[in-house]
Amino acid sequence: MTRLKNYNSGMFVSDCVAGLVTASIALPQSLAYAQLAGFPPEYGLYAAILPLLIYACLGSSRTLVVGPAALISLLIGSSITKLAPQTTQEYIGLGVNLTILTGIFLSLLSLLRLGSLTTFISKPVISGFTSASAIIIASSQIPVIVGLQPNSGLSFKDIAIFTATHLNQVNSVVMTLSILGIILLWSSKLLLPALLKKLQLTGPIALALSKSSPVILVIISIILVTQFHMQDNFNIAV
């Protein structure tokens, strides 16, 4: 209640811009995270929206990232794949059960005040885990970048073997679009803020635009796929 008493229109505008920036980044990311886990893309949106709404009411941190993440998505995909589900519905059911169990265990850890156990994990272990996960996440996207469709939950070795044995099936159009998308995302970190500065755009609007390159890329790709019927003409998965 104290925060609401001191809340003003300036804070409201800042919060709206922050929400817009976060949503513009979370939208394409959540779609990608769902595919990393082996789920249909729309499930990434479900997983991104509901936790945020719940945490806004119950959470205490103003900086904690809530929702799906790349590493968790890979762990979910690899765990479910080992159970060899036969249908998509069975795969989704196993994923739902896994997330419910995970939530129960995390709730128990919180109730028992066992969060301090993380202090006993050494920094080299955390660093190694983070570095290895980054390599696995990056390698898992190599087949997708060149137009291949591997199964979810593959290890680094399996991904390398799959890519090497399916090089004859590389889709040059998909690879071109992927490379152009990477260039756009990479260059926008430097070029877009500089362009906005030249146009003398500052404040919340400039901040929102400078962070909007993922959404711009999604919009451009939708237009290209729609106008040139790439799903039928170039066998691009949509």
C-alpha distance (Angstrom), angle and dihedral (degrees) to the residues before:
residue distance angle dihedral
M1 . . .
T2 3.80 . .
R3 3.80 90.6 .
L4 3.80 91.4 50.6
K5 3.81 91.4 52.1
N6 3.82 90.9 55.7
Y7 3.80 93.6 41.4
N8 3.81 115.0 117.1
S9 3.79 140.5 175.0
G10 3.82 92.6 -93.1
M11 3.79 90.9 57.4
F12 3.80 89.9 47.1
V13 3.83 92.3 55.0
S14 3.81 91.0 47.1
D15 3.80 91.0 49.3
C16 3.82 91.2 49.5
V17 3.81 91.3 51.6
A18 3.80 91.0 46.7
G19 3.80 90.2 50.3
L20 3.81 91.6 48.5
V21 3.81 92.9 49.2
T22 3.79 92.2 46.9
A23 3.81 92.4 47.4
S24 3.82 92.2 48.6
I25 3.79 89.8 55.8
A26 3.81 96.8 37.7
L27 3.83 94.3 51.7
P28 3.83 99.7 67.2
Q29 3.80 92.0 30.8
S30 3.80 93.7 55.2
L31 3.82 90.8 51.0
A32 3.80 89.9 52.4
Y33 3.80 93.2 45.9
A34 3.80 90.9 54.3
Q35 3.79 90.6 53.9
L36 3.80 90.8 47.8
A37 3.80 88.0 57.1
G38 3.81 91.6 46.0
F39 3.81 95.7 -110.0
P40 3.82 128.6 128.2
P41 3.85 109.5 -89.0
E42 3.82 94.9 -110.3
Y43 3.80 90.4 64.8
G44 3.80 87.8 66.1
L45 3.81 88.6 61.6
Y46 3.80 91.4 49.6
A47 3.80 90.8 51.0
A48 3.82 91.8 47.5
I49 3.81 98.0 48.6
L50 3.82 105.7 42.7
P51 3.85 98.9 49.8
L52 3.81 90.7 49.3
L53 3.81 92.5 52.2
I54 3.80 92.1 48.1
Y55 3.80 94.6 44.7
A56 3.80 91.8 49.2
C57 3.82 87.2 62.3
L58 3.80 100.9 36.5
G59 3.82 107.4 22.1
S60 3.78 127.4 99.2
S61 3.82 104.2 -164.9
R62 3.81 121.1 86.3
T63 3.81 94.5 -163.8
L64 3.83 105.2 39.9
V65 3.81 115.7 118.7
V66 3.81 108.4 -126.6
G67 3.79 125.1 -167.8
P68 3.81 137.8 35.1
A69 3.80 121.5 -13.3
A70 3.79 133.7 -169.0
L71 3.79 97.5 -112.2
I72 3.81 94.3 46.6
S73 3.80 89.7 48.3
L74 3.81 91.1 53.6
L75 3.81 91.6 47.8
I76 3.80 91.0 50.7
G77 3.80 91.7 48.5
S78 3.80 94.2 48.7
S79 3.84 92.4 45.8
I80 3.81 94.5 50.9
T81 3.81 94.1 43.0
K82 3.81 90.2 59.6
L83 3.82 88.5 61.0
A84 3.85 89.6 57.7
P85 3.83 100.2 -137.8
Q86 3.80 112.4 -159.1
T87 3.81 100.8 -150.1
T88 3.80 137.9 33.1
Q89 3.80 91.2 -114.1
E90 3.80 90.8 53.0
Y91 3.82 89.9 49.2
I92 3.80 91.6 50.9
G93 3.82 91.2 46.4
L94 3.79 91.4 53.7
G95 3.79 89.7 48.2
V96 3.81 92.2 52.3
N97 3.81 91.4 48.7
L98 3.80 90.7 48.9
T99 3.80 93.4 51.5
I100 3.83 91.8 47.8
L101 3.81 91.2 51.4
T102 3.80 90.3 47.1
G103 3.80 90.6 51.8
I104 3.80 91.3 49.7
F105 3.81 92.6 50.8
L106 3.81 92.3 47.1
S107 3.81 90.6 49.4
L108 3.81 90.6 51.5
L109 3.80 91.3 49.0
S110 3.80 89.1 51.7
L111 3.80 93.8 48.0
L112 3.81 91.3 48.8
R113 3.83 91.2 48.2
L114 3.81 92.3 -124.7
G115 3.79 96.1 144.3
S116 3.80 89.2 103.3
L117 3.82 88.8 70.9
T118 3.80 87.9 80.9
T119 3.80 89.3 70.2
F120 3.81 88.5 70.3
I121 3.83 92.0 61.4
S122 3.80 108.0 97.5
K123 3.81 121.4 -126.5
P124 3.85 93.6 -120.1
V125 3.81 89.1 57.1
I126 3.81 92.0 50.1
S127 3.80 91.4 44.9
G128 3.80 92.1 49.2
F129 3.79 92.0 46.8
T130 3.81 91.9 49.4
S131 3.81 94.1 46.3
A132 3.80 93.1 47.3
S133 3.80 91.8 48.3
A134 3.82 90.5 50.6
I135 3.82 90.3 53.4
I136 3.82 92.1 48.0
I137 3.81 92.5 47.1
A138 3.81 92.4 49.3
S139 3.81 93.5 45.1
S140 3.81 92.0 48.6
Q141 3.81 89.0 62.7
I142 3.82 96.2 51.7
P143 3.84 94.5 83.8
V144 3.81 90.8 45.7
I145 3.82 92.0 50.3
V146 3.82 90.7 57.7
G147 3.81 94.5 44.2
L148 3.81 101.8 -97.7
Q149 3.80 123.5 134.0
P150 3.83 110.2 -145.1
N151 3.79 123.8 -179.8
S152 3.78 116.6 -95.4
G153 3.78 121.7 -104.4
L154 3.80 96.9 37.6
S155 3.79 118.8 153.5
F156 3.81 123.6 -123.3
K157 3.82 90.1 -98.5
D158 3.83 93.0 48.2
I159 3.81 91.5 49.1
A160 3.82 91.5 51.7
I161 3.81 91.8 48.6
F162 3.82 92.6 45.6
T163 3.82 92.5 50.3
A164 3.81 93.6 45.9
T165 3.81 93.6 49.2
H166 3.82 94.5 47.1
L167 3.81 100.6 46.0
N168 3.81 89.5 116.5
Q169 3.83 88.5 64.3
V170 3.82 96.3 54.9
N171 3.81 112.0 136.1
S172 3.81 107.3 -137.8
V173 3.83 93.2 -161.8
V174 3.81 92.5 53.5
M175 3.79 90.6 46.6
T176 3.82 91.3 50.6
L177 3.80 92.2 50.0
S178 3.81 90.7 46.8
I179 3.80 93.4 51.5
L180 3.80 92.1 46.8
G181 3.81 89.9 49.3
I182 3.81 92.2 51.0
I183 3.81 90.4 48.9
L184 3.81 90.8 50.2
L185 3.81 93.2 49.9
W186 3.79 93.3 44.7
S187 3.81 96.7 45.8
S188 3.80 94.7 43.4
K189 3.81 89.9 68.4
L190 3.80 88.8 68.7
L191 3.80 106.9 18.8
L192 3.80 101.0 45.3
P193 3.83 97.1 54.1
A194 3.83 89.6 45.3
L195 3.81 90.7 50.6
L196 3.79 92.3 49.3
K197 3.80 89.7 49.3
K198 3.82 90.5 53.0
L199 3.80 89.3 50.5
Q200 3.82 87.2 51.7
L201 3.78 92.3 -121.9
T202 3.80 111.9 153.4
G203 3.77 139.2 156.8
P204 3.80 128.8 41.0
I205 3.83 95.3 -25.3
A206 3.81 92.4 54.6
L207 3.81 90.2 47.4
A208 3.81 91.5 52.0
L209 3.81 92.6 48.0
S210 3.81 93.5 46.7
K211 3.82 90.2 56.5
S212 3.80 96.2 42.8
S213 3.83 99.9 84.7
P214 3.86 93.7 106.3
V215 3.81 90.9 55.7
I216 3.81 91.4 43.6
L217 3.80 88.3 53.7
V218 3.81 91.4 49.7
I219 3.81 91.5 49.8
I220 3.81 92.6 48.4
S221 3.80 91.6 48.7
I222 3.82 91.8 49.4
I223 3.81 90.5 51.9
L224 3.81 92.9 47.9
V225 3.81 94.1 47.1
T226 3.80 91.8 46.9
Q227 3.80 98.6 44.0
F228 3.80 96.8 44.2
H229 3.84 96.4 34.7
M230 3.80 89.1 -127.7
Q231 3.78 93.7 170.2
D232 3.81 90.2 66.3
N233 3.80 102.5 25.9
F234 3.82 100.0 43.2
N235 3.82 102.6 20.6
I236 3.81 94.1 -117.0
A237 3.80 114.8 167.6
V238 3.82 111.5 -122.5
